[in-house]
C-alpha cells in the first residue's frame, strides 16, 4: 500500500488554468482591452476613408472639445494609435490589470479618466489661448489627437504608489525613459507635454491608490513589520 508521502505533489496550476481566474478579477481591463482590439481591427480592415473620418470625429482638438466635450473625451479613448499593431495594446492590459487587482475596477477607471481628461484639457486649453492671441494658426484648433496614452501613463505612474521605495522609483524611471525614447522617435511638443502631465497626475493619485490598495508590501526591520508605503495628426498624438 502506498503511503501518503509517496503520492506526487501537485505544483502550481498551469497558466491556462490560472488565466480565466485572473481575467475574472479584472473585468474593467478585460472589457476595455476588447474594445481597443475591436477598434484596432476596424482601423486596419475597414474602409480607409471611413476610418479617417471616424478618427477625425474622435479627435480631442479644441474645435471638438468646444462643441461636444463629454462625447469627444469619451470616444477619443476608444482608439489606440497604430491600430491592432499598436504596442499600447500589449502594455495596456498589463498596466491596468495590475492596478485593477490592487484597487478594483471602479478606482482604476477613475485614475484612467482623470489622466485622460485632465492631461487632454491642460494641453488643449493653452492651444485655444494661443490661437486667440494670434500665436498659433487657426488650423491648430483642429489637430488630430486621440488615444489612450494619457490615461495609460497616469495608471502606470499610480501603480508605483503602493510599491516599496526602490521599485517605485525604478518604475517611474522606466516610464520616464520610455517617454523620452518615444519622443526621440516621433517628437510632438504638445503630446510630450501631455505625457508629462499624465505622469504627474498618476503621482498625485498615490495617496488615493495606497489608501485603497488590497495588499500592502512590507519589510521586516528589528523583528517588527514596517509598512512599505513610507495628441496631432500624427501617430504620436495622444496615443
WOPE-V164437 format. One record per residue. N is the residue number from 1. RES is the residue in three letters. PSI is psi in whole degrees, -180 to 180 (999 if undefined). OMEGA is omega in degrees with one decimal (none if undefined). BURIAL is 1 if it has 16 or more other C-alpha atoms within 10 Angstrom, else 0. Layout:
# WOPE-V164437
N;RES;PSI;OMEGA;BURIAL
N;RES;PSI;OMEGA;BURIAL
This chain:
# WOPE-V164437
1;UNK;133;-177.4;0
2;UNK;128;-180.0;0
3;UNK;165;-179.6;0
4;UNK;-32;-178.2;0
5;UNK;-20;-177.5;0
6;UNK;-10;-178.5;0
7;UNK;142;179.8;0
8;UNK;142;178.0;0
9;UNK;137;178.1;0
10;UNK;128;178.6;0
11;UNK;-166;177.7;0
12;UNK;144;178.9;0
13;UNK;146;-178.3;0
14;UNK;161;-176.6;0
15;UNK;-42;-177.7;0
16;UNK;-25;177.2;0
17;UNK;-38;-178.5;0
18;UNK;-26;-172.7;0
19;UNK;-48;179.9;0
20;UNK;-39;179.1;0
21;UNK;-38;178.6;0
22;UNK;-43;-178.9;0
23;UNK;-36;178.9;0
24;UNK;-30;-177.3;0
25;UNK;-10;-178.8;0
26;UNK;63;-175.9;1
27;UNK;-36;179.3;1
28;UNK;-48;179.6;1
29;UNK;-44;-178.6;1
30;UNK;-49;-178.8;0
31;UNK;-44;-178.7;0
32;UNK;-41;179.1;1
33;UNK;-39;177.9;1
34;UNK;-38;176.7;0
35;UNK;-46;179.5;0
36;UNK;-37;176.4;1
37;UNK;-40;179.1;1
38;UNK;-48;179.3;0
39;UNK;-32;177.6;1
40;UNK;-41;177.3;1
41;UNK;-41;179.8;0
42;UNK;-40;178.3;0
43;UNK;-31;-179.7;1
44;UNK;-39;-171.2;0
45;UNK;-18;-176.5;0
46;UNK;173;177.7;0
47;UNK;125;-175.2;0
48;UNK;-40;179.8;0
49;UNK;-43;178.9;0
50;UNK;-41;178.7;0
51;UNK;-44;179.7;1
52;UNK;-42;179.4;0
53;UNK;-40;179.2;0
54;UNK;-43;179.0;0
55;UNK;-40;178.4;1
56;UNK;-40;178.4;1
57;UNK;-21;-179.5;1
58;UNK;-3;-173.6;1
59;UNK;136;177.5;1
60;UNK;48;176.3;1
61;UNK;171;-176.1;1
62;UNK;-40;-178.3;1
63;UNK;-49;-179.5;1
64;UNK;-39;-179.3;1
65;UNK;-32;179.4;1
66;UNK;-23;-177.3;0
67;UNK;-45;-177.1;0
68;UNK;75;-171.8;0
69;UNK;-47;-175.7;1
70;UNK;-47;-179.7;0
71;UNK;-41;-179.8;0
72;UNK;-45;179.8;1
73;UNK;-33;179.6;1
74;UNK;-55;-172.9;0
75;UNK;-24;179.0;1
76;UNK;-24;-179.3;1
77;UNK;12;178.6;1
78;UNK;3;-177.1;1
79;UNK;151;170.7;1
80;UNK;125;-179.4;1
81;UNK;131;-176.1;1
82;UNK;-9;176.9;1
83;UNK;-142;-174.1;1
84;UNK;-18;179.2;1
85;UNK;5;-177.6;0
86;UNK;133;176.0;1
87;UNK;-21;178.6;0
88;UNK;-25;178.9;1
89;UNK;-18;174.3;1
90;UNK;-46;-176.4;0
91;UNK;-37;-174.0;0
92;UNK;-56;-178.9;1
93;UNK;-29;179.7;1
94;UNK;-46;-177.4;0
95;UNK;-53;-177.4;1
96;UNK;-34;177.6;1
97;UNK;-43;178.3;1
98;UNK;-42;179.6;1
99;UNK;-40;-179.1;1
100;UNK;-36;178.3;1
101;UNK;-24;-178.1;1
102;UNK;-38;-173.8;1
103;UNK;-3;179.5;1
104;UNK;164;-175.2;1
105;UNK;-41;-177.5;1
106;UNK;-45;-179.4;0
107;UNK;-36;176.1;1
108;UNK;-44;177.0;1
109;UNK;-37;179.0;1
110;UNK;-44;178.7;0
111;UNK;-43;-179.7;1
112;UNK;-49;-178.5;1
113;UNK;-38;179.0;1
114;UNK;-47;178.5;1
115;UNK;-44;-178.1;1
116;UNK;-48;-174.5;1
117;UNK;-51;-176.0;1
118;UNK;-45;-179.6;1
119;UNK;-37;178.0;1
120;UNK;-49;-178.1;1
121;UNK;-40;-177.6;1
122;UNK;-15;174.6;0
123;UNK;-33;-176.6;1
124;UNK;-32;179.2;1
125;UNK;-42;174.4;0
126;UNK;-32;176.5;0
127;UNK;-46;179.0;1
128;UNK;-43;-179.9;1
129;UNK;-40;-179.3;0
130;UNK;-38;176.8;1
131;UNK;-39;-177.9;1
132;UNK;-35;-178.7;0
133;UNK;2;174.6;0
134;UNK;11;179.8;0
135;UNK;-21;178.5;0
136;UNK;152;178.5;0
137;UNK;162;180.0;0
138;UNK;-25;-179.8;0
139;UNK;-21;179.1;0
140;UNK;-19;179.4;1
141;UNK;-12;-175.6;1
142;UNK;34;177.8;1
143;UNK;138;-177.7;1
144;UNK;122;-176.4;1
145;UNK;114;-178.7;1
146;UNK;169;173.4;1
147;UNK;-178;-172.0;1
148;UNK;5;-169.8;1
149;UNK;-39;-178.3;1
150;UNK;-48;178.9;1
151;UNK;-38;179.8;1
152;UNK;-45;-179.8;1
153;UNK;-40;177.7;1
154;UNK;-42;178.8;1
155;UNK;-39;179.4;1
156;UNK;-42;178.4;1
157;UNK;-40;179.0;1
158;UNK;-32;179.8;1
159;UNK;-26;-179.9;1
160;UNK;-19;-175.0;1
161;UNK;-50;-177.0;1
162;UNK;-5;-175.9;1
163;UNK;162;171.7;1
164;UNK;158;-173.5;1
165;UNK;-47;-174.8;0
166;UNK;-53;177.4;0
167;UNK;-28;178.5;0
168;UNK;-51;-178.2;1
169;UNK;-28;175.2;0
170;UNK;-42;178.6;0
171;UNK;-45;178.6;1
172;UNK;-41;177.9;1
173;UNK;-39;178.1;0
174;UNK;-40;177.3;0
175;UNK;-45;-179.8;1
176;UNK;-43;178.4;1
177;UNK;-38;178.2;0
178;UNK;-40;179.3;0
179;UNK;-40;178.7;1
180;UNK;-44;179.4;0
181;UNK;-41;178.1;0
182;UNK;-39;180.0;0
183;UNK;-28;177.7;0
184;UNK;-31;179.7;0
185;UNK;-43;-176.2;0
186;UNK;93;-172.5;0
187;UNK;129;174.0;0
188;UNK;108;-173.3;1
189;UNK;-43;-177.4;0
190;UNK;-41;179.3;1
191;UNK;-43;179.7;1
192;UNK;-37;175.0;1
193;UNK;-43;178.0;0
194;UNK;-38;178.1;1
195;UNK;-42;177.3;1
196;UNK;-41;177.4;1
197;UNK;-41;179.2;1
198;UNK;-38;177.1;1
199;UNK;-45;178.8;1
200;UNK;-37;178.2;1
201;UNK;-41;177.2;1
202;UNK;-39;178.0;1
203;UNK;-39;177.8;1
204;UNK;-28;-179.0;0
205;UNK;-1;-175.7;1
206;UNK;-49;-177.5;1
207;UNK;-42;178.6;0
208;UNK;-44;-178.6;1
209;UNK;-43;179.7;1
210;UNK;-42;-176.6;1
211;UNK;-29;-175.4;0
212;UNK;7;-178.9;0
213;UNK;142;-179.6;1
214;UNK;-18;174.3;0
215;UNK;153;-178.7;0
216;UNK;123;178.5;0
217;UNK;147;179.4;0
218;UNK;156;176.0;0
219;UNK;148;-178.3;0
220;UNK;133;178.2;0
221;UNK;118;-179.1;0
222;UNK;28;176.5;0
223;UNK;-3;-179.6;0
224;UNK;142;178.5;0
225;UNK;134;-179.0;0
226;UNK;134;-177.9;0
227;UNK;139;179.0;0
228;UNK;2;-177.4;0
229;UNK;7;-168.3;1
230;UNK;999;none;0
231;UNK;136;-95.1;1
232;UNK;163;179.1;1
233;UNK;59;179.9;0
234;UNK;156;178.5;1
235;UNK;-15;-178.8;1
236;UNK;13;174.6;1
237;UNK;-167;178.0;1
238;UNK;89;-166.5;1
239;UNK;999;none;1
